[in-house]
């Protein structure tokens, strides 16, 4: 996969973050787990994959709720 693919996926994931209330702890935990599993798969696929950048692009870094 290419950087363009990763960016497209992150944009789609980030869009789903704000479709639900951040007060729904179970939803947020599932959201973070999904992003983390995708990041792990992308790291396996591409050693140069930037996990932190992807997590931030998905919106995980911008959330204030604890997991």
C-alpha atoms as one frame of an Amber mdcrd trajectory, in Angstrom:
protein
   0.000   0.000   0.000   1.078   3.569  -0.518   0.990   6.685   1.646  -2.007
   7.824  -0.380  -3.861   4.613   0.595  -3.046   5.068   4.284  -4.167   8.712
   4.176  -7.454   7.799   2.495  -8.169   5.120   5.114  -7.285   7.468   7.990
  -9.566  10.175   6.591 -12.479   7.731   6.438 -11.832   6.490   9.962 -11.526
  10.012  11.328 -14.896  10.908   9.801 -16.584   8.137  11.809 -15.199   9.421
  15.103 -17.566  12.355  15.274 -20.661  10.412  14.225 -21.054   9.265  17.833
 -20.874  11.013  21.175 -17.520  10.865  22.945 -19.430  10.082  26.119 -20.061
   6.587  24.843 -17.027   4.923  26.374 -17.649   1.519  24.776 -17.835   3.040
  21.304 -14.641   5.007  21.843 -12.755   1.924  23.075 -13.879  -0.025  20.010
 -12.863   2.871  17.784  -9.349   3.017  19.285  -8.949  -0.762  19.118  -9.905
  -0.718  15.428  -7.386   2.016  14.654  -4.658   0.197  16.620  -5.297  -3.109
  14.816  -5.182  -1.393  11.437  -1.971   0.399  12.393  -0.362  -2.908  13.401
  -1.348  -4.486  10.078   0.005  -1.484   8.157   3.297  -1.633  10.095   3.618
  -5.291   9.152   2.908  -4.406   5.519   5.287  -1.444   5.427   8.239  -1.031
   7.839   8.321   2.697   7.046   4.699   3.165   8.095   4.353   5.960  10.679
   1.998   4.633  13.349   1.829   7.877  15.381   1.005   9.949  12.318  -1.724
   7.498  11.297  -3.265   7.444  14.788  -3.348  11.237  14.832  -4.830  11.374
  11.315  -7.579   9.003  12.463  -8.388  11.337  15.336  -7.165   9.205  18.210
  -4.708  11.824  19.491  -7.406  14.502  19.431  -9.782  12.645  21.743  -9.854
  13.638  25.380 -11.593  10.548  26.735  -9.402   7.914  28.360  -9.491   4.335
  27.161
